[in-house]
Structure formats: structure tokens, C-alpha cells
Amino acid sequence: MRNTKSMRSCLSDFTTRSVIRVPTEWPLIGHIAFGLIDRGTNVIQVRPVTTCPLCCVFCSVDSGPCSRRRQSEYIVELDHLVEWFKLVLSHKGVDDVQAHIDTVGDPLTYPMLVDLVHALSDIKGVSVISLETHGPLLNEKVVDELEAAGLTRVNLSVDSLDPELAKELANAEWFDVNEVLAMAEYIVKNTRLDLIITPVWVPRLNDREIPKIIEFALRIGAGKRCPPLGIQKYEVHKYGRKPKGVRPMSWREFYNRLRQLGKIYNVKLVLSPEDFGIHKTTHIPLAFRRYEVAKVRVVGRGWLRKQVIGAARNRLVSVVGLRDSSEADSLIGQRVKVKMLRVKHNIYVGTLV
């Protein structure tokens, strides 16, 4: 791996948080940070790990060593994840399921990533396997192994071509965007993998970089079978990072600016699910109703502070709004009543009753 010393130093900061190997008795549906997410399309989101080596200043999920809100990181065993993936797939009823590995960190921190891709590629009905990364851990060996395992596409987030600005945005002095750009070119020129460049457009911080990124993606020939670019809109999230002085664009302004740039560079920048072969399918039935009060068994520490994880009806539930960490730890192993506040897409969040 490149940047080995810097990476070790950076990742050592995770020792301030507990790293939980998800027990095989835990369901893998219900939590937003790990496991599987089914949003009623032919795409199944696969989240095997939560860690990330970067601390991007705009990160919507407060990822990386500098996180102030996370108290736990998670890693899911390969066989456990594949078993549950097959369960979700069995509800789809289609033969063009896409497995999208998109963590609340960076999937390249998952030590069994190549094995995961290989296992997913062996499942009947899986037509596409993609992963989303900022690329700090990419190198030629990793790319070649992922291609051989059956990976279809890399969604590569490049937020700036300028090395110094890229470091500032990633909040990591060791981060070298030139090495990431070299890997982008390697993917296009030396593999069958598809590549889409997916920068986050953060107003005031990287406005001038977006045209340069578009030019780069077109120059290297990104998007063999998919659009070459998937520019993402910076959004403010409750638990995400908020760069000082930055205001998100409205969706209308964002799309207008994408259309303008699309005309200038003769490339489609306002994308739709159809551009990726995504369509609606059946989904796993909900296990809880919104505002329902249910009993759950608290099985472990929550992802964020003042949270725990509960299990019931073969689903996980994030129990939020606890007073402090000591109250959270005291609940582990107990059965408690929880009022469900969120149930959409089989992601469950509730509070104690």
C-alpha cells in the first residue's frame, strides 16, 4: 500500500474508539452504518466496514480518525455478510441485481474486500458489483485483484486536482491526489473496469476545480459503459461536518449549473437511475411500523455517542437519545421498550419509552 507510514499513524487514532466485530447472531438489516440496505430497487447497498483513513471537511457521516461523534466502528465477517446478501436478493425477483459497496467510511479499509467481491460475483442474479472510494488505498495490485474477483465499476471521488487543496479537503496532510489520479488512468487504460468520477461539489471550496475535474474525466476516457461523471451535491447533515462559511446550493441551482457545464463540455451531468440500469423492485417487508412501541434486546454499543443497538424481529434498531455513555452501557443485555421513529427502507431508529 502507498503512504504506509502515514496511514498507520492516521489509523492508530481509531484506538480511541471501540472496533466491534459484528457477531454472527446480529441481523444485518436495520442499521444504516453496516450490513445491507434495500431501498426498493435492484441495487443492494453493501456496507462491510465503517472505518475511513480520511477526515474530509465536508463528510456527511463524520468519518475518519478525527470524528467527534462516533463511539464505535464496525466490521462484518465475510460469510455473515454474504449470507444476508443472499437473503435480501431472494426478495428481489429479478436477475439484474447490483451490489454497491458504499460504506460510511471507505470500503478499501475492509481487509476481506477482494474475497467479498469474489463471493458476490459468484451469486446468481448479480449483474453489477461497484464500489465507492476516495482512493487513498488504491494501487495497481489492489485494482488488478478487484478486477479479477469480479468488480464491475469504481466510483472514484476526486474533489480537487490541486494537491494542496485536495489535502485540505481530505483533512489529511499525507493524502496525495496525484497518486489517486494515476490510479484513475490505470483503471481506464489497463483494465476492463468501468470508472465514474464522483466529486462532491462544495461551494466556495472547490468551485474552480469542478471544470478541471470534468476535463480530466473526459481526457482519460472515464465512463466506458456508464456516465463518466457523477457530480455530488454537498448537503448539510445533522451528524456531518459543516465547513465554516459554506452554504449548500439549492437543488435548482445545482442542476442549473450542471446543465450549463454539460453544454460547455458536451457531457451529460444531470443523471438518472436509468443511466445505471437501476429500476424499482420488490423489497423486504418492514418489520416495524412508524411510532410502534416494541420490545428490543440491547446487544451492543451504538455507532454514535448516546446510542445503543437493539435487536428484534430479525432486525437491528438504533436506540438514540440516551443521556450519556454510562446509561448506554448499562442497557446492554437488557430488554427495553422502544418507540420507532424511523422505519423507511428497513432502517430502524427509535427512542426509549
Buried (B, 14 or more C-beta within 10 A) or exposed (E): EBBEEBBEEBBEBBEEBEEBEBEEEBBBBBBBBBBBBBBBBBBBBBBBBBBBBBBBBBBBBBBBBBBEBBBBBBBBBBEBBBEBBBBBBEEBEEEBBBBBBBBBBBBBBBEBBBBBBBBBBEBEBBEBBBBBBBBBBBBEEBBBBBBEBBBBBBBBBBBBBBBEBBBBBBBBEBBBBEBBBBBBBBBBEEBEBBBBBBBBBBBEBBEEBBEBBBEBBBEBEBBBEBBBBBBBBBEEEEBBBBBEEBEBBEEEEBBEBBEEBBEEBEBBBBBEEEBBBBEEBEBBEBBBEEEEEBEBBBBBBBBBBBBBBBBBBEBBBBBBEBEEBEEBEEBBEEEBEBBBBBBEBBBBBBBBE
